[in-house]
Amino acid sequence: MPLPSLAPIDAIVFDAYGTLFDVSSAAARWREALGTQADAISATWRRKQLEYSWLRSLMGAHADFWQLTAAALDYACERHAIVDASLRQRLLETYREPSAYPEVPSMLRAIRGAGFKTAILSNGAPSMLQAAVEAADLAAEFDAILSVESVGVFKPHPSVYQLAVDRLGVAAGRILFRQLERMGHCGRRPFRIPRGLDQSRGRAARAPAGGTRIRPWRSLGIAAAYWPQLRMEA
């Protein structure tokens, strides 16, 4: 089956948590202490973390992502009857240095070797992102590490995505935004790129009325097949 054709791009911008870094790795690290609830606690923690970010944005009451991460963990601990304060602290500190997915280092090196600019664009607070990138030894693989703290609002606000355009010096239509969770799609509307892939089904993504298609990838590994056409001149 032939690959869909893609417009050329100059930069690939990644979300951090859930795309490059495994958000379940903190609970996995302390699985023995958490017992059979480990996966459920991790899922509740992540869900509340995102919900708090959306609520904060809607209310115009911004707090940095580390505060939301701690508050979401508190909710998860109460929801799942985790009363060990030291375990709660260990979970929180482990979240500062989440595990990168196994394919991430080699894929980032290959992407940069193909000539693309790369960046992280994340809800994460600057200190969180710095700690995660350094722990995974990925600092050399990015031209920029961008946090929403620069604009004081979480994704999917469009001003967040404008950060990548301004910092990288690349036109919006020549940036591929790679994010697993769909909550960022509406904010990327001005930056959508024709003929993308739907990340969940691996097929060309349908454009909304009046819009163009987005280009998330189902997995980082699929990128290699597209490099030749992505580097063509517009």
C-alpha positions as CSV (number, residue, x, y, z in Angstrom):
1,M,0.0,0.0,0.0
2,P,1.6,3.3,-1.0
3,L,2.3,6.0,1.6
4,P,0.2,9.1,1.5
5,S,2.0,12.1,0.0
6,L,3.2,14.7,2.5
7,A,4.0,18.3,2.1
8,P,7.7,19.2,2.9
9,I,8.6,20.2,6.5
10,D,11.6,21.7,8.2
11,A,11.0,20.9,11.8
12,I,9.4,18.2,14.0
13,V,8.1,19.3,17.4
14,F,7.3,16.7,20.0
15,D,5.1,16.6,23.1
16,A,7.0,15.3,26.0
17,Y,4.8,13.2,28.3
18,G,3.2,10.2,26.6
19,T,5.1,10.8,23.4
20,L,8.8,10.8,24.3
21,F,8.5,9.9,28.0
22,D,6.5,7.1,29.5
23,V,4.0,8.6,32.0
24,S,3.4,5.2,33.6
25,S,7.1,4.7,34.4
26,A,6.8,6.3,37.9
27,A,4.1,3.9,39.0
28,A,6.0,1.0,37.3
29,R,9.1,1.9,39.3
30,W,7.1,1.4,42.5
31,R,4.9,-1.4,41.3
32,E,5.8,-3.7,44.2
33,A,4.8,-1.1,46.8
34,L,1.6,-0.1,44.9
35,G,0.5,-3.7,44.4
36,T,-2.2,-4.7,42.0
37,Q,-3.5,-1.1,41.9
38,A,-0.3,0.2,40.2
39,D,-1.8,0.6,36.7
40,A,-5.1,2.0,37.9
41,I,-3.2,4.6,40.1
42,S,-1.1,5.6,37.1
43,A,-4.1,6.0,34.9
44,T,-6.0,8.1,37.4
45,W,-3.0,10.3,38.1
46,R,-2.5,11.0,34.4
47,R,-6.2,11.6,33.7
48,K,-6.5,14.1,36.6
49,Q,-3.3,15.8,35.6
50,L,-4.7,16.6,32.2
51,E,-8.2,17.5,33.6
52,Y,-6.6,20.0,36.0
53,S,-4.7,21.6,33.2
54,W,-7.9,22.0,31.1
55,L,-9.8,23.4,34.1
56,R,-7.0,25.9,34.9
57,S,-7.0,27.1,31.3
58,L,-10.8,27.5,31.2
59,M,-10.8,29.4,34.6
60,G,-7.8,31.6,33.6
61,A,-6.1,30.5,36.8
62,H,-2.8,29.1,35.7
63,A,-0.5,27.1,37.9
64,D,2.6,25.3,36.7
65,F,2.4,21.6,35.7
66,W,4.5,20.4,38.6
67,Q,1.8,21.8,41.0
68,L,-0.9,20.0,38.9
69,T,1.1,16.8,38.9
70,A,1.3,16.8,42.7
71,A,-2.4,17.7,43.1
72,A,-3.3,14.9,40.6
73,L,-1.2,12.4,42.5
74,D,-2.9,13.4,45.8
75,Y,-6.3,12.8,44.1
76,A,-5.1,9.4,42.9
77,C,-3.7,8.4,46.3
78,E,-7.0,9.3,48.0
79,R,-9.0,7.6,45.2
80,H,-7.0,4.4,45.6
81,A,-6.5,4.5,49.4
82,I,-2.8,5.0,49.3
83,V,-1.9,6.5,52.7
84,D,1.8,6.0,52.8
85,A,3.2,9.6,52.6
86,S,6.7,8.4,51.8
87,L,5.4,6.3,48.9
88,R,3.6,9.4,47.6
89,Q,6.8,11.4,47.7
90,R,8.8,8.7,45.9
91,L,6.2,8.6,43.2
92,L,6.3,12.3,42.7
93,E,10.1,12.5,42.6
94,T,10.3,9.6,40.2
95,Y,8.0,11.5,37.9
96,R,10.7,14.2,37.5
97,E,12.8,11.6,35.6
98,P,10.4,9.5,33.6
99,S,11.7,6.8,31.3
100,A,12.0,7.6,27.6
101,Y,10.4,5.1,25.3
102,P,13.0,2.6,24.0
103,E,13.0,3.8,20.4
104,V,13.2,7.5,21.2
105,P,17.0,8.1,21.4
106,S,17.8,6.4,18.1
107,M,14.9,7.9,16.3
108,L,15.7,11.4,17.4
109,R,19.3,10.9,16.2
110,A,18.1,9.7,12.9
111,I,15.6,12.6,12.5
112,R,18.3,15.1,13.2
113,G,20.7,13.3,10.9
114,A,18.1,13.8,8.1
115,G,18.4,17.5,8.6
116,F,15.2,18.4,10.6
117,K,15.1,20.8,13.4
118,T,13.6,19.3,16.5
119,A,12.0,20.6,19.7
120,I,9.9,19.7,22.7
121,L,6.7,21.7,23.2
122,S,5.1,20.6,26.5
123,N,2.8,21.6,29.3
124,G,5.6,20.6,31.6
125,A,7.3,23.2,33.8
126,P,10.9,24.1,32.6
127,S,12.5,22.3,35.6
128,M,10.5,19.1,34.8
129,L,11.4,19.1,31.2
130,Q,15.1,19.8,31.9
131,A,15.2,16.9,34.4
132,A,13.5,14.5,32.1
133,V,15.7,15.3,29.1
134,E,18.9,15.2,31.1
135,A,18.0,11.9,32.8
136,A,17.4,10.4,29.3
137,D,20.6,11.9,27.9
138,L,18.6,13.6,25.1
139,A,19.7,17.2,25.5
140,A,21.8,17.2,22.4
141,E,18.9,16.0,20.3
142,F,16.8,19.2,20.5
143,D,17.1,22.7,19.1
144,A,14.7,23.9,21.8
145,I,12.8,22.7,24.8
146,L,9.7,24.8,25.1
147,S,7.3,25.0,28.1
148,V,3.9,26.6,28.2
149,E,5.1,28.6,31.1
150,S,6.4,31.1,28.6
151,V,2.7,32.0,27.7
152,G,1.0,31.1,31.0
153,V,-1.6,28.8,29.5
154,F,-1.8,25.1,28.8
155,K,-2.4,23.2,25.6
156,P,-4.5,23.4,23.5
157,H,-4.3,27.2,23.4
158,P,-3.0,28.3,20.0
159,S,-0.4,30.6,21.7
160,V,1.4,27.5,22.9
161,Y,2.0,26.3,19.4
162,Q,3.1,29.7,18.2
163,L,6.1,29.3,20.6
164,A,7.6,26.7,18.3
165,V,7.2,28.9,15.2
166,D,8.8,31.9,17.0
167,R,11.7,29.9,18.6
168,L,12.6,27.7,15.6
169,G,12.1,30.4,13.0
170,V,10.1,28.0,10.8
171,A,6.8,28.7,9.2
172,A,3.8,27.0,10.8
173,G,3.0,25.0,7.7
174,R,6.4,23.5,7.7
175,I,6.3,22.2,11.2
176,L,5.1,18.7,12.1
177,F,3.6,18.5,15.6
178,R,3.9,15.1,17.1
179,Q,1.5,14.5,20.0
180,L,-0.3,11.3,21.0
181,E,-3.2,12.8,22.9
182,R,-5.9,14.4,20.8
183,M,-6.5,17.2,23.1
184,G,-3.9,19.3,21.3
185,H,-5.4,19.1,17.9
186,C,-7.8,22.1,18.1
187,G,-5.0,24.4,19.3
188,R,-2.9,23.4,16.3
189,R,-5.5,24.5,13.8
190,P,-3.6,27.4,12.4
191,F,-0.6,25.1,12.0
192,R,-2.1,22.1,10.4
193,I,-0.2,20.5,7.5
194,P,-1.8,18.9,4.5
195,R,-2.1,15.2,4.1
196,G,-1.3,13.7,7.4
197,L,-1.7,10.4,9.2
198,D,-4.3,9.7,11.8
199,Q,-2.2,8.4,14.6
200,S,-4.6,5.7,15.8
201,R,-5.4,4.2,12.4
202,G,-2.3,5.0,10.3
203,R,-4.3,6.5,7.4
204,A,-4.7,10.0,6.0
205,A,-6.5,12.1,8.6
206,R,-9.7,13.7,7.5
207,A,-9.7,17.5,7.5
208,P,-12.3,19.4,9.4
209,A,-14.5,21.9,7.6
210,G,-12.5,24.8,6.5
211,G,-9.3,23.3,7.8
212,T,-6.4,21.2,6.5
213,R,-5.1,17.9,7.7
214,I,-2.8,17.4,10.6
215,R,0.2,15.2,10.6
216,P,0.7,13.2,13.8
217,W,2.4,9.8,13.4
218,R,1.2,6.6,14.9
219,S,4.7,5.7,16.0
220,L,8.1,7.4,15.7
221,G,9.4,4.5,13.6
222,I,7.1,5.4,10.7
223,A,9.1,8.6,10.2
224,A,11.9,6.9,8.3
225,A,9.7,6.0,5.4
226,Y,8.7,9.6,4.9
227,W,12.1,11.4,5.1
228,P,12.8,11.5,1.4
229,Q,9.6,13.3,0.4
230,L,9.5,15.5,3.6
231,R,12.9,17.0,2.5
232,M,11.8,17.9,-1.0
233,E,11.6,21.5,-1.8
234,A,8.2,23.1,-1.7
